[in-house]
């Protein structure tokens, strides 16, 4: 998995991001990882983040200055 990140590193940031996303999805799909319990605090934070409107979730504080 990690070797693919280095291969994409010379490309654009979008390719690196996509490669990291694919690696994370492959890791999360492993049966031994899926069978382990999820941290309750992390799960509550994810739910709170997903409950926010999309405009709040994806807005960077840096883009608000412009």
N, CA, C and O atoms as a MOPAC input file, in Angstrom:
PM7 MOZYME 1SCF
protein

 N      0.81900 1    -1.20400 1     0.00000 1
 C      0.00000 1     0.00000 1     0.00000 1
 C      0.85800 1     1.26100 1     0.00000 1
 O      0.62900 1     2.14800 1    -0.82200 1
 N      1.82600 1     1.36500 1     0.88500 1
 C      2.62800 1     2.55900 1     1.00500 1
 C      3.44400 1     2.87500 1    -0.22600 1
 O      3.72000 1     4.04200 1    -0.50400 1
 N      3.83600 1     1.85500 1    -0.97000 1
 C      4.64900 1     2.08900 1    -2.14800 1
 C      3.89400 1     2.86200 1    -3.21900 1
 O      4.51700 1     3.59300 1    -3.98900 1
 N      2.58400 1     2.72800 1    -3.29400 1
 C      1.83000 1     3.45100 1    -4.31300 1
 C      1.79600 1     4.94700 1    -4.02500 1
 O      1.69200 1     5.74900 1    -4.95400 1
 N      1.88100 1     5.33300 1    -2.76400 1
 C      1.89200 1     6.75500 1    -2.42200 1
 C      3.16100 1     7.39800 1    -2.95600 1
 O      3.11300 1     8.50400 1    -3.49400 1
 N      4.30100 1     6.72000 1    -2.81500 1
 C      5.55200 1     7.26600 1    -3.31500 1
 C      5.53100 1     7.37200 1    -4.83300 1
 O      6.08400 1     8.32300 1    -5.38600 1
 N      4.91400 1     6.43100 1    -5.51000 1
 C      4.84700 1     6.47600 1    -6.96200 1
 C      4.04100 1     7.67800 1    -7.43500 1
 O      4.36800 1     8.26200 1    -8.46800 1
 N      3.00200 1     8.06100 1    -6.71100 1
 C      2.15800 1     9.19000 1    -7.10000 1
 C      2.73300 1    10.52300 1    -6.62200 1
 O      2.30200 1    11.58400 1    -7.07300 1
 N      3.69600 1    10.47200 1    -5.71800 1
 C      4.20000 1    11.69300 1    -5.09900 1
 C      4.75700 1    12.67400 1    -6.11700 1
 O      4.70000 1    13.88200 1    -5.89200 1
 N      5.28800 1    12.19500 1    -7.21900 1
 C      5.84100 1    13.08800 1    -8.22700 1
 C      4.74000 1    13.77500 1    -9.03100 1
 O      5.00800 1    14.76600 1    -9.71000 1
 N      3.51100 1    13.27000 1    -8.97000 1
 C      2.40100 1    13.84200 1    -9.72200 1
 C      1.74600 1    14.98000 1    -8.98300 1
 O      2.30300 1    15.51900 1    -8.02700 1
 N      0.57100 1    15.34000 1    -9.42600 1
 C     -0.14800 1    16.45900 1    -8.80600 1
 C     -0.71100 1    16.04300 1    -7.44900 1
 O     -0.76400 1    14.85900 1    -7.11800 1
 N     -1.12600 1    17.02900 1    -6.68200 1
 C     -1.69900 1    16.77200 1    -5.37000 1
 C     -2.98500 1    15.97400 1    -5.44200 1
 O     -3.29900 1    15.21500 1    -4.52500 1
 N     -3.73200 1    16.13800 1    -6.52600 1
 C     -4.97300 1    15.38700 1    -6.68900 1
 C     -4.69300 1    13.90300 1    -6.81800 1
 O     -5.42000 1    13.08100 1    -6.26000 1
 N     -3.65500 1    13.55500 1    -7.54100 1
 C     -3.30400 1    12.14200 1    -7.69000 1
 C     -2.84000 1    11.55900 1    -6.36100 1
 O     -3.17600 1    10.42200 1    -6.03100 1
 N     -2.08500 1    12.31400 1    -5.61100 1
 C     -1.63100 1    11.85400 1    -4.30100 1
 C     -2.82900 1    11.64100 1    -3.38800 1
 O     -2.91700 1    10.62900 1    -2.69300 1
 N     -3.75700 1    12.60600 1    -3.39200 1
 C     -4.94600 1    12.49000 1    -2.55900 1
 C     -5.76000 1    11.25800 1    -2.94300 1
 O     -6.22200 1    10.51400 1    -2.07800 1
 N     -5.92900 1    11.05100 1    -4.24300 1
 C     -6.69600 1     9.90200 1    -4.71300 1
 C     -6.00600 1     8.59600 1    -4.35100 1
 O     -6.66600 1     7.63400 1    -3.95700 1
 N     -4.70800 1     8.55300 1    -4.47900 1
 C     -3.95400 1     7.35200 1    -4.12100 1
 C     -4.09200 1     7.04600 1    -2.62900 1
 O     -4.26000 1     5.88900 1    -2.24300 1
 N     -4.02000 1     8.07700 1    -1.79800 1
 C     -4.16900 1     7.88500 1    -0.35600 1
 C     -5.58800 1     7.43200 1    -0.01000 1
 O     -5.77500 1     6.61600 1     0.89200 1
 N     -6.58600 1     7.95700 1    -0.72000 1
 C     -7.96600 1     7.54900 1    -0.49700 1
 C     -8.15000 1     6.07400 1    -0.84300 1
 O     -8.78200 1     5.33100 1    -0.09200 1
 N     -7.60500 1     5.65700 1    -1.96800 1
 C     -7.70700 1     4.25500 1    -2.37100 1
 C     -7.01100 1     3.36000 1    -1.36000 1
 O     -7.54600 1     2.31400 1    -0.99100 1
 N     -5.82900 1     3.75100 1    -0.90600 1
 C     -5.11800 1     2.96800 1     0.11000 1
 C     -5.94000 1     2.84400 1     1.39600 1
 O     -6.01300 1     1.76600 1     1.98700 1
 N     -6.55000 1     3.93700 1     1.82200 1
 C     -7.35800 1     3.91400 1     3.04200 1
 C     -8.57800 1     3.01200 1     2.87400 1
 O     -8.94700 1     2.28200 1     3.79400 1
 N     -9.20100 1     3.06400 1     1.69900 1
 C    -10.37600 1     2.22000 1     1.45800 1
 C     -9.98400 1     0.73800 1     1.41200 1
 O    -10.71300 1    -0.11700 1     1.91500 1
 N     -8.83400 1     0.44200 1     0.80800 1
 C     -8.36600 1    -0.93800 1     0.77700 1
 C     -8.05800 1    -1.44100 1     2.18300 1
 O     -8.37700 1    -2.58100 1     2.52000 1
 N     -7.44900 1    -0.60700 1     2.98900 1
 C     -7.12900 1    -0.99500 1     4.36300 1
 C     -8.41700 1    -1.19500 1     5.17200 1
 O     -8.52400 1    -2.15300 1     5.93700 1
 N     -9.38100 1    -0.30400 1     5.00500 1
 C    -10.62900 1    -0.40700 1     5.75600 1
 C    -11.45500 1    -1.61300 1     5.33800 1
 O    -12.28700 1    -2.08500 1     6.11400 1
 N    -11.24600 1    -2.11600 1     4.14100 1
 C    -12.02200 1    -3.26600 1     3.67500 1
 C    -11.44600 1    -4.60100 1     4.14300 1
 O    -12.05700 1    -5.64600 1     3.91500 1
 N    -10.29600 1    -4.58400 1     4.78400 1
 C     -9.70600 1    -5.83000 1     5.27300 1
 C    -10.58300 1    -6.41600 1     6.37900 1
 O    -10.99200 1    -5.68900 1     7.28500 1
 N    -10.88000 1    -7.71800 1     6.32400 1
 C    -11.78500 1    -8.34600 1     7.30300 1
 C    -11.32000 1    -8.20000 1     8.74900 1
 O    -12.14600 1    -7.98900 1     9.63700 1
 N    -10.02100 1    -8.30900 1     9.00400 1
 C     -9.54100 1    -8.21100 1    10.38800 1
 C     -9.72200 1    -6.80700 1    10.95300 1
 O     -9.90600 1    -6.64600 1    12.16000 1
 N     -9.67400 1    -5.81200 1    10.11200 1
 C     -9.90200 1    -4.44700 1    10.58000 1
 C    -11.38600 1    -4.17800 1    10.76200 1
 O    -11.78600 1    -3.51300 1    11.71800 1
 N    -12.20000 1    -4.68600 1     9.85800 1
 C    -13.64500 1    -4.46700 1     9.94200 1
 C    -14.26800 1    -5.13900 1    11.15300 1
 O    -15.29600 1    -4.68200 1    11.65200 1
 N    -13.65500 1    -6.22900 1    11.63700 1
 C    -14.22100 1    -6.94900 1    12.77700 1
 C    -13.86500 1    -6.30600 1    14.11800 1
 O    -14.46100 1    -6.64500 1    15.14100 1
 N    -12.90000 1    -5.38100 1    14.12600 1
 C    -12.52600 1    -4.73600 1    15.38500 1
 C    -13.50800 1    -3.60800 1    15.70600 1
 O    -14.02600 1    -2.95800 1    14.79800 1
 N    -13.76500 1    -3.37400 1    16.99900 1
 C    -14.72500 1    -2.32200 1    17.37200 1
 C    -14.17700 1    -0.93100 1    17.07400 1
 O    -12.96800 1    -0.70300 1    17.12000 1
 N    -15.07100 1    -0.01800 1    16.77200 1
 C    -14.71200 1     1.36700 1    16.47100 1
 C    -14.69400 1     2.18000 1    17.76500 1
 O    -15.50600 1     1.94900 1    18.66000 1
 N    -13.77700 1     3.11800 1    17.85700 1
 C    -13.68400 1     4.00600 1    19.00800 1
 C    -14.95100 1     4.86300 1    19.08700 1
 O    -15.29400 1     5.54800 1    18.12400 1
 N    -15.63900 1     4.82900 1    20.21400 1
 C    -16.89500 1     5.55200 1    20.38300 1
 C    -16.75400 1     7.05200 1    20.24700 1
 O    -17.63500 1     7.71000 1    19.69200 1
 N    -15.65200 1     7.60600 1    20.74800 1
 C    -15.43000 1     9.05200 1    20.66600 1
 C    -15.22200 1     9.46200 1    19.20400 1
 O    -15.78300 1    10.45800 1    18.74700 1
 N    -14.41700 1     8.69300 1    18.48200 1
 C    -14.18200 1     8.99400 1    17.06800 1
 C    -15.47700 1     8.88300 1    16.27500 1
 O    -15.74600 1     9.70900 1    15.40300 1
 N    -16.26800 1     7.87900 1    16.56900 1
 C    -17.53600 1     7.69500 1    15.86900 1
 C    -18.48700 1     8.86500 1    16.13900 1
 O    -19.17900 1     9.32200 1    15.22900 1
 N    -18.52300 1     9.34700 1    17.36900 1
 C    -19.37300 1    10.50000 1    17.70100 1
 C    -18.90400 1    11.75300 1    16.96300 1
 O    -19.72600 1    12.55200 1    16.51500 1
 N    -17.58600 1    11.93000 1    16.83300 1
 C    -17.05200 1    13.08800 1    16.10200 1
 C    -17.40200 1    13.01400 1    14.62100 1
 O    -17.75500 1    14.02200 1    14.00800 1
 N    -17.30200 1    11.81600 1    14.04900 1
 C    -17.66200 1    11.64700 1    12.63600 1
 C    -19.13400 1    11.94800 1    12.40900 1
 O    -19.49300 1    12.60900 1    11.43400 1
 N    -19.98500 1    11.46600 1    13.30500 1
 C    -21.41600 1    11.72800 1    13.16200 1
 C    -21.71800 1    13.21500 1    13.26900 1
 O    -22.54300 1    13.73800 1    12.52100 1
 N    -21.05100 1    13.90000 1    14.20100 1
 C    -21.25900 1    15.34600 1    14.35600 1
 C    -20.79000 1    16.08600 1    13.10600 1
 O    -21.43900 1    17.03600 1    12.66700 1
 N    -19.67600 1    15.66200 1    12.53600 1
 C    -19.16100 1    16.30100 1    11.32700 1
 C    -20.11700 1    16.09500 1    10.15500 1
 O    -20.37400 1    17.01800 1     9.38300 1
 N    -20.63800 1    14.88100 1    10.03000 1
 C    -21.55000 1    14.58000 1     8.93200 1
 C    -22.90800 1    15.26600 1     9.09700 1
 O    -23.62700 1    15.45600 1     8.11500 1
 N    -23.26100 1    15.63500 1    10.31600 1
 C    -24.53900 1    16.30200 1    10.55900 1
 C    -24.50400 1    17.76700 1    10.13800 1
 O    -25.55500 1    18.39100 1     9.98400 1
 N    -23.31400 1    18.32100 1     9.95100 1
 C    -23.19300 1    19.71700 1     9.53500 1
 C    -23.62200 1    19.87900 1     8.08300 1
 O    -23.48600 1    18.94400 1     7.29400 1
 N    -24.13300 1    21.04000 1     7.72100 1
 C    -24.45000 1    21.29800 1     6.30500 1
 C    -23.16900 1    21.25100 1     5.47300 1
 O    -22.08900 1    21.55600 1     5.97800 1
 N    -23.28200 1    20.87800 1     4.22600 1
 C    -22.11600 1    20.73700 1     3.35500 1
 C    -21.32600 1    22.03700 1     3.24300 1
 O    -20.09800 1    22.00600 1     3.15600 1
 N    -22.00700 1    23.16800 1     3.24400 1
 C    -21.29500 1    24.43600 1     3.11500 1
 C    -20.37500 1    24.69100 1     4.30400 1
 O    -19.33300 1    25.32700 1     4.14600 1
 N    -20.73700 1    24.21100 1     5.48200 1
 C    -19.89500 1    24.37000 1     6.66800 1
 C    -18.79000 1    23.32900 1     6.67800 1
 O    -17.65300 1    23.62200 1     7.05000 1
 N    -19.12500 1    22.12000 1     6.27100 1
 C    -18.17000 1    21.02100 1     6.29600 1
 C    -16.99000 1    21.24300 1     5.37400 1
 O    -15.86400 1    20.90500 1     5.73700 1
 N    -17.20500 1    21.79300 1     4.20600 1
 C    -16.16300 1    21.87000 1     3.20700 1
 C    -15.59400 1    23.26900 1     3.00800 1
 O    -14.84800 1    23.49700 1     2.05600 1
 N    -15.92700 1    24.19500 1     3.87200 1
 C    -15.41400 1    25.55000 1     3.75300 1
 C    -14.17400 1    25.69200 1     4.61800 1
 O    -14.18500 1    25.37100 1     5.80600 1
 N    -13.13000 1    26.16500 1     4.01700 1
 C    -11.88900 1    26.41300 1     4.73400 1
 C    -11.94300 1    27.80000 1     5.33800 1
 O    -12.44700 1    28.72000 1     4.69300 1
 N    -11.44200 1    27.99100 1     6.55600 1
 C    -11.42400 1    29.33300 1     7.14200 1
 C    -10.54400 1    30.28500 1     6.32800 1
 O    -10.72900 1    31.50000 1     6.38200 1
 N     -9.59200 1    29.73700 1     5.57900 1
 C     -8.71300 1    30.57400 1     4.77500 1
 C     -9.42100 1    31.13800 1     3.56400 1
 O     -9.09400 1    32.23600 1     3.11400 1
 N    -10.39500 1    30.40300 1     3.02300 1
 C    -11.10700 1    30.90300 1     1.85400 1
 C    -12.10500 1    31.99800 1     2.21500 1
 O    -12.55600 1    32.73000 1     1.33400 1
 N    -12.45500 1    32.12300 1     3.48000 1
 C    -13.40300 1    33.14800 1     3.90300 1
 C    -12.77000 1    34.53500 1     3.93400 1
 O    -13.48200 1    35.54000 1     3.92200 1
 N    -11.45600 1    34.60000 1     3.97300 1
 C    -10.77800 1    35.89900 1     4.03000 1
 C    -10.79400 1    36.60600 1     2.69100 1
 O    -10.67800 1    37.83100 1     2.64500 1
 N    -10.93000 1    35.88400 1     1.62100 1
 C    -10.83200 1    36.48800 1     0.27800 1
 C    -12.11500 1    37.10500 1    -0.10100 1
 O    -12.23300 1    37.66300 1    -1.19200 1

